[in-house]
């Protein structure tokens, strides 16, 4: 009798326990992740257009055996993070305003705007800047011309590929010494240190030539006023006031990624790993976007030369200068690497893992639409003005979850001062358009 009751009691306990287990949710470990922090940067003209914003690229939930390397792309929306063209008068179409020229050496120098000559199509055509050295009646000439254009730089060294130089030139004359034309293009930083991007010699006349080249990113560093310098050295081969050599420049420009990148401390947080990382940062212009490519890996045999790192932390810092606008800071092509557990421990992907993007928006709240641009596209992007275009667009989308019309909601998280979208275009969005109606930037 006792055994029978004991057996029934045991069965009852087992059934009750299995019922409890069946109704208890299973807590699963979070996936390893790579993410952009902060997740959102949203403000009314904050950050100020033209100022630097820093993003961290973090990893988290890295479990045993740990992280030994990573690579990823980070696409910056060109509406908010456009490339920078600092040379305002690169084509010399109507004048040489903004450019200043100084000379030194022997001979007769002349220089300035040339209204009759310029880089032919596909260049900008008529209009260029010239420098000319003419011999005297008793001496050949040797003259150095420095033609400069000043611009501002927000600071930081661009990643590899983040500087693109273009320039066109023509050589003419009737008395050119051997290697008598030296053409240099330099960048001069705020500390007056000149970095030479181009240095070439010529000994004969040359028709218009157009050149594109990647510039030296090391030319850029501290914030301040920089100069793009055309340094031209001209030498004639004979005396006489009719003997000369001349160089014309046209279509001189820089295309800069106003982005700088540096390695984060996560992989080197273990003392054994200090000085044992291979760090790569590049700026790549794709057909549909421009992205940073960043890779970092520990160099050596795991658990002997290096220690894989577990947990979470920052793997990279990105400083980007934003203009007025909105867009995603998009992680793609992400790879997290761990060592395999079989000698010689080759790298293996950590899968699955999550890639978490961020969002940037410093527009005036309510600036969501504008005139059709480009014409015929059916697109009505924000235009820097809060006006009737925005009201009309909100009216057509009111009550929906349209991502343009639904641009605000309750403060979230409380006390943060940020009001992200709440999932529906409603009176909150209408209220902000009304509050800011008539405001514009710039």
C-alpha positions as CSV (number, residue, x, y, z in Angstrom):
1,X,0.0,0.0,0.0
2,X,2.7,2.5,0.9
3,X,4.7,1.7,-2.2
4,X,1.6,2.3,-4.4
5,X,1.0,5.7,-2.8
6,X,4.7,6.6,-3.1
7,X,4.6,5.7,-6.8
8,X,1.5,7.9,-7.3
9,X,3.0,10.8,-5.4
10,X,6.2,10.5,-7.5
11,X,4.2,10.5,-10.7
12,X,2.2,13.5,-9.5
13,X,5.4,15.4,-8.7
14,X,6.9,14.6,-12.1
15,X,3.8,15.7,-13.9
16,X,3.6,19.0,-12.0
17,X,7.3,19.7,-12.5
18,X,7.0,19.0,-16.3
19,X,4.1,21.4,-16.4
20,X,6.1,24.1,-14.7
21,X,9.0,23.5,-17.1
22,X,6.7,23.6,-20.1
23,X,5.3,27.0,-19.1
24,X,8.6,28.5,-18.1
25,X,10.1,30.5,-21.0
26,X,13.6,29.5,-22.1
27,X,16.1,32.3,-21.8
28,X,18.5,32.2,-24.8
29,X,21.8,33.9,-24.8
30,X,22.0,36.9,-27.0
31,X,23.9,36.6,-30.3
32,X,27.3,38.1,-30.6
33,X,26.9,41.5,-32.2
34,X,28.6,44.4,-34.0
35,X,26.9,47.7,-33.7
36,X,27.1,51.5,-34.2
37,X,26.9,53.6,-31.1
38,X,25.1,55.9,-30.4
39,X,22.1,54.2,-32.1
40,X,20.4,57.6,-32.9
41,X,21.7,61.1,-33.2
42,X,18.6,63.3,-33.6
43,X,18.4,67.0,-33.0
44,X,17.1,70.4,-34.3
45,X,20.3,71.6,-36.1
46,X,22.2,69.5,-33.6
47,X,24.9,68.4,-34.2
48,X,25.5,71.7,-35.9
49,X,26.0,71.2,-39.7
50,X,29.7,71.2,-40.4
51,X,30.7,69.8,-37.0
52,X,32.2,66.5,-36.2
53,X,30.2,63.6,-34.8
54,X,31.9,60.6,-33.3
55,X,30.6,57.1,-33.7
56,X,31.8,54.0,-31.9
57,X,31.8,50.6,-33.5
58,X,31.3,48.1,-30.7
59,X,31.1,44.3,-30.3
60,X,29.3,42.5,-27.6
61,X,28.5,39.0,-26.3
62,X,31.7,37.6,-27.6
63,X,31.9,34.1,-26.0
64,X,34.7,31.5,-25.7
65,X,37.0,31.1,-27.5
66,X,36.9,34.9,-28.2
67,X,37.5,37.4,-31.0
68,X,40.8,37.5,-33.0
69,X,39.7,39.7,-35.9
70,X,36.9,41.5,-37.7
71,X,36.1,43.3,-40.9
72,X,33.1,45.5,-41.9
73,X,31.9,48.2,-44.2
74,X,30.2,51.4,-42.9
75,X,28.1,53.2,-45.5
76,X,27.5,56.9,-44.7
77,X,24.4,58.3,-46.3
78,X,25.6,60.9,-48.8
79,X,22.7,63.2,-48.1
80,X,24.0,63.8,-44.5
81,X,27.7,63.0,-45.1
82,X,28.6,64.2,-48.5
83,X,32.2,64.3,-49.8
84,X,33.8,67.7,-49.5
85,X,35.0,69.8,-52.5
86,X,37.0,72.6,-50.9
87,X,38.3,74.3,-54.0
88,X,35.5,76.8,-54.9
89,X,37.1,78.1,-58.2
90,X,38.7,75.0,-59.7
91,X,37.7,75.7,-63.3
92,X,38.8,79.3,-63.9
93,X,35.8,79.7,-66.2
94,X,35.4,83.5,-65.6
95,X,38.3,84.5,-63.4
96,X,41.0,83.3,-61.0
97,X,39.4,84.6,-57.8
98,X,40.5,82.8,-54.7
99,X,44.0,82.0,-56.0
100,X,47.1,83.9,-55.1
101,X,50.5,83.7,-56.8
102,X,54.0,84.5,-55.5
103,X,57.3,84.3,-57.5
104,X,61.0,83.9,-56.8
105,X,64.1,83.5,-58.9
106,X,65.6,85.2,-62.0
107,X,63.9,86.2,-65.1
108,X,60.6,88.0,-66.0
109,X,57.5,86.4,-64.4
110,X,53.9,86.9,-65.6
111,X,50.9,85.1,-64.4
112,X,47.1,85.3,-64.0
113,X,43.8,84.4,-65.6
114,X,43.9,83.2,-69.2
115,X,40.6,83.9,-70.9
116,X,41.6,82.4,-74.2
117,X,42.7,78.9,-73.3
118,X,41.4,76.1,-71.1
119,X,41.1,72.3,-70.7
120,X,38.9,71.1,-73.6
121,X,35.9,68.8,-73.2
122,X,35.5,66.7,-71.2
123,X,37.2,69.4,-69.2
124,X,35.6,72.8,-68.4
125,X,36.7,74.5,-71.6
126,X,37.9,78.1,-72.0
127,X,39.5,79.7,-68.9
128,X,42.6,78.7,-67.0
129,X,45.4,80.1,-64.9
130,X,48.9,80.5,-66.4
131,X,52.4,81.1,-65.2
132,X,55.1,82.3,-67.6
133,X,58.8,82.7,-67.3
134,X,60.7,84.9,-69.9
135,X,64.4,85.2,-70.3
136,X,66.1,88.6,-70.1
137,X,68.4,90.0,-72.7
138,X,71.5,88.7,-70.8
139,X,70.3,85.7,-68.7
140,X,68.2,82.6,-69.0
141,X,65.3,82.4,-66.6
142,X,64.8,80.1,-63.5
143,X,61.6,81.1,-61.7
144,X,59.4,79.4,-59.1
145,X,55.7,80.2,-59.0
146,X,53.5,79.2,-56.0
147,X,49.8,79.5,-56.8
148,X,47.6,78.8,-53.7
149,X,44.0,78.3,-52.7
150,X,43.0,78.3,-49.0
151,X,40.3,76.1,-47.4
152,X,39.3,74.8,-44.0
153,X,39.6,71.3,-42.7
154,X,37.7,70.0,-39.7
155,X,40.6,67.8,-38.5
156,X,41.6,64.2,-38.6
157,X,43.4,62.0,-41.1
158,X,41.1,60.6,-43.8
159,X,41.3,56.8,-44.4
160,X,43.3,55.5,-47.3
161,X,41.5,56.5,-50.5
162,X,39.8,59.5,-48.9
163,X,41.7,62.1,-50.9
164,X,41.2,62.4,-54.7
165,X,43.1,65.0,-56.7
166,X,42.3,66.2,-60.2
167,X,44.2,68.7,-62.3
168,X,44.8,69.5,-65.9
169,X,47.8,71.3,-67.4
170,X,49.4,72.4,-70.7
171,X,53.0,73.3,-71.5
172,X,53.9,75.8,-74.2
173,X,57.0,77.8,-75.1
174,X,59.9,78.2,-77.5
175,X,62.8,77.7,-75.2
176,X,62.5,74.9,-72.6
177,X,65.6,73.7,-70.8
178,X,66.2,70.0,-70.2
179,X,63.7,69.1,-67.5
180,X,63.0,72.8,-67.5
181,X,59.4,72.4,-66.3
182,X,58.7,71.0,-62.8
183,X,55.1,70.7,-61.8
184,X,54.2,70.0,-58.2
185,X,50.9,69.9,-56.4
186,X,51.2,70.3,-52.6
187,X,49.0,70.5,-49.6
188,X,50.2,72.9,-46.9
189,X,48.8,72.3,-43.4
190,X,48.1,74.9,-40.7
191,X,51.6,74.4,-39.3
192,X,53.0,75.3,-42.8
193,X,54.2,71.8,-43.5
194,X,53.9,71.0,-47.2
195,X,53.2,67.5,-48.4
196,X,53.8,66.9,-52.1
197,X,51.1,65.0,-53.9
198,X,52.5,65.3,-57.4
199,X,56.1,66.0,-58.6
200,X,56.8,65.7,-62.3
201,X,59.5,67.0,-64.8
202,X,59.0,67.8,-68.5
203,X,61.4,69.0,-71.3
204,X,59.0,69.8,-74.2
205,X,55.7,71.3,-75.0
206,X,52.7,69.3,-74.1
207,X,49.0,69.6,-75.0
208,X,46.3,69.7,-72.4
209,X,46.5,66.6,-70.1
210,X,43.9,65.6,-67.5
211,X,45.0,63.6,-64.4
212,X,43.2,62.0,-61.5
213,X,45.2,60.5,-58.7
214,X,44.7,59.4,-55.1
215,X,46.3,61.9,-52.8
216,X,48.4,61.4,-49.7
217,X,46.0,61.2,-46.7
218,X,49.0,62.0,-44.4
219,X,48.8,65.6,-45.7
220,X,45.7,66.1,-43.5
221,X,45.7,66.1,-39.7
222,X,45.0,69.1,-37.4
223,X,42.0,71.2,-37.9
224,X,42.5,74.7,-39.4
225,X,43.3,76.5,-42.7
226,X,45.0,74.5,-45.4
227,X,46.3,75.5,-48.8
228,X,46.3,73.6,-52.1
229,X,49.5,74.8,-53.8
230,X,50.5,74.6,-57.5
231,X,54.3,74.9,-57.3
232,X,55.8,75.4,-60.8
233,X,59.5,75.8,-61.6
234,X,60.2,77.1,-65.1
235,X,63.6,77.3,-66.8
236,X,64.4,78.6,-70.3
237,X,67.2,77.2,-72.6
238,X,68.4,80.5,-74.1
239,X,68.7,84.2,-73.3
240,X,66.7,86.9,-75.0
241,X,63.4,88.6,-74.2
242,X,61.5,86.5,-76.8
243,X,62.3,83.2,-75.2
244,X,59.8,81.8,-72.7
245,X,58.2,78.7,-71.2
246,X,54.6,78.6,-69.9
247,X,52.3,76.3,-68.0
248,X,48.5,76.6,-67.8
249,X,46.5,74.9,-65.1
250,X,42.8,74.1,-65.2
251,X,40.2,71.9,-63.4
252,X,42.2,71.8,-60.2
253,X,40.2,70.1,-57.5
254,X,40.2,68.0,-54.3
255,X,37.5,65.5,-53.4
256,X,37.8,64.7,-49.7
257,X,36.1,62.3,-47.3
258,X,35.5,64.4,-44.2
259,X,36.0,61.2,-42.2
260,X,38.7,60.0,-39.9
261,X,39.1,56.5,-38.4
262,X,41.2,55.0,-35.6
263,X,41.5,51.6,-33.9
264,X,39.5,50.9,-30.8
265,X,41.0,49.2,-27.7
266,X,39.1,45.9,-27.6
267,X,41.5,43.6,-29.4
268,X,44.5,45.1,-27.4
269,X,42.7,45.0,-24.0
270,X,44.7,41.9,-23.2
271,X,48.3,43.0,-22.4
272,X,49.7,40.1,-24.5
273,X,48.0,41.6,-27.7
274,X,49.5,45.1,-27.5
275,X,51.4,45.9,-30.7
276,X,50.2,42.7,-32.4
277,X,47.3,44.0,-34.5
278,X,47.1,44.6,-38.3
279,X,44.8,47.6,-38.8
280,X,43.3,48.6,-42.2
281,X,41.0,51.6,-42.9
282,X,40.0,52.5,-46.4
283,X,37.5,54.8,-48.1
284,X,35.9,53.2,-51.1
285,X,33.7,54.9,-53.7
286,X,31.1,52.4,-54.9
287,X,28.6,53.0,-57.7
288,X,25.7,53.4,-55.3
289,X,27.4,54.6,-52.1
290,X,30.7,55.5,-50.4
291,X,31.8,53.3,-47.5
292,X,34.5,52.9,-45.0
293,X,36.2,49.5,-45.1
294,X,37.7,48.6,-41.7
295,X,39.6,45.5,-40.8
296,X,41.7,44.5,-37.7
297,X,43.2,41.2,-36.7
298,X,45.6,39.9,-34.1
299,X,48.8,38.5,-35.5
300,X,50.3,35.4,-34.0
301,X,49.4,31.9,-32.7
302,X,46.4,32.0,-30.4
303,X,47.1,31.3,-26.7
304,X,50.8,31.5,-27.4
305,X,51.5,34.8,-29.1
306,X,48.1,36.4,-28.7
307,X,45.0,35.8,-26.6
308,X,41.5,35.9,-28.1
309,X,39.3,38.4,-26.4
310,X,35.9,37.7,-24.9
311,X,33.1,40.0,-23.8
312,X,32.5,43.4,-25.4
313,X,34.0,46.7,-26.2
314,X,35.0,49.2,-28.9
315,X,36.8,48.1,-32.0
316,X,36.8,51.4,-34.0
317,X,36.1,55.1,-33.7
318,X,34.8,57.1,-36.6
319,X,34.7,60.9,-36.7
320,X,32.5,62.2,-39.5
321,X,31.6,65.7,-40.5
322,X,27.9,66.0,-41.2
323,X,26.1,68.6,-43.2
324,X,22.4,69.3,-42.9
325,X,20.4,66.1,-43.5
326,X,19.3,62.7,-42.4
327,X,20.4,59.1,-43.1
328,X,21.5,55.8,-41.8
329,X,25.0,54.9,-40.7
330,X,24.8,51.4,-42.2
331,X,26.9,48.4,-41.2
332,X,27.2,45.8,-44.0
333,X,29.6,43.0,-45.0
334,X,30.3,42.3,-41.4
335,X,32.6,39.5,-40.4
336,X,33.7,38.5,-36.8
337,X,36.5,36.0,-36.5
338,X,37.3,33.5,-33.8
339,X,40.1,30.9,-33.7
340,X,39.2,27.4,-34.5
341,X,40.0,24.9,-31.7
342,X,42.2,22.6,-33.7
343,X,45.9,23.6,-34.2
344,X,47.1,25.7,-36.0
345,X,43.9,27.5,-35.0
346,X,42.9,29.1,-38.3
347,X,40.3,31.9,-38.1
348,X,36.7,30.9,-38.4
349,X,33.6,33.2,-38.7
350,X,31.4,33.7,-35.7
351,X,27.9,32.9,-36.8
352,X,25.2,33.9,-36.3
353,X,25.9,37.5,-35.3
354,X,23.9,40.6,-35.4
355,X,24.8,43.9,-37.2
356,X,23.0,46.9,-35.7
357,X,22.9,50.2,-37.6
358,X,22.5,53.8,-36.4
359,X,20.5,56.8,-37.6
360,X,21.4,60.5,-38.0
361,X,19.1,63.4,-38.4
362,X,19.9,67.1,-37.7
363,X,17.2,68.6,-39.8
364,X,14.7,71.2,-38.6
365,X,11.8,69.0,-37.3
366,X,9.1,69.1,-40.0
367,X,11.4,69.5,-43.0
368,X,10.4,66.2,-44.7
369,X,9.6,67.3,-48.3
370,X,10.3,69.8,-51.0
371,X,10.1,70.4,-54.7
372,X,10.5,67.4,-57.0
373,X,14.2,66.7,-57.4
374,X,15.4,65.7,-59.9
375,X,12.5,66.7,-62.2
376,X,10.5,63.7,-63.4
377,X,11.8,61.4,-60.7
378,X,8.7,61.4,-58.5
379,X,10.9,62.2,-55.5
380,X,10.3,65.1,-53.2
381,X,13.3,65.2,-50.8
382,X,13.7,67.6,-47.8
383,X,14.9,71.0,-48.9
384,X,15.9,72.9,-45.8
385,X,12.6,74.7,-45.5
386,X,9.5,74.0,-43.4
387,X,6.7,75.1,-45.6
388,X,3.6,74.0,-47.6
389,X,5.5,71.1,-49.2
390,X,5.8,69.5,-45.8
391,X,2.1,70.1,-44.9
392,X,0.9,68.6,-48.2
393,X,3.1,65.5,-47.8
394,X,1.9,64.9,-44.2
395,X,-1.7,65.3,-45.3
396,X,-1.4,62.6,-47.9
397,X,0.3,60.2,-45.4
398,X,-1.6,61.1,-42.2
399,X,-2.5,58.0,-40.2
400,X,0.1,55.8,-41.9
401,X,3.5,54.6,-40.8
402,X,5.2,56.3,-43.7
403,X,8.9,56.8,-42.6
404,X,9.1,60.3,-44.0
405,X,5.9,61.7,-42.5
406,X,6.3,59.8,-39.2
407,X,9.4,61.8,-38.0
408,X,8.6,62.3,-34.3
409,X,6.9,60.8,-31.3
410,X,7.0,60.9,-27.5
411,X,10.3,61.5,-25.8
412,X,12.1,58.2,-25.8
413,X,13.9,57.3,-23.6
414,X,12.4,59.7,-21.0
415,X,14.8,62.5,-20.2
416,X,16.9,62.0,-23.3
417,X,15.6,65.0,-25.2
418,X,15.1,62.9,-28.3
419,X,11.7,62.2,-29.9
420,X,12.1,59.4,-32.4
421,X,9.3,58.2,-34.7
422,X,6.4,56.4,-32.9
423,X,5.1,54.3,-35.8
424,X,2.4,56.5,-37.1
425,X,2.2,60.0,-38.8
426,X,-0.2,61.8,-36.5
427,X,-0.8,65.1,-34.7
428,X,2.6,65.0,-33.1
429,X,4.2,65.4,-36.5
430,X,1.7,68.0,-37.5
431,X,2.3,70.0,-34.3
432,X,6.1,70.2,-35.1
433,X,5.5,71.3,-38.7
434,X,3.2,74.1,-37.3
435,X,5.8,75.1,-34.7
436,X,8.6,75.4,-37.2
437,X,6.6,76.6,-40.2
438,X,8.7,79.2,-42.0
439,X,12.1,78.1,-40.6
440,X,14.9,77.2,-43.0
441,X,18.5,76.2,-43.2
442,X,20.7,77.9,-44.1
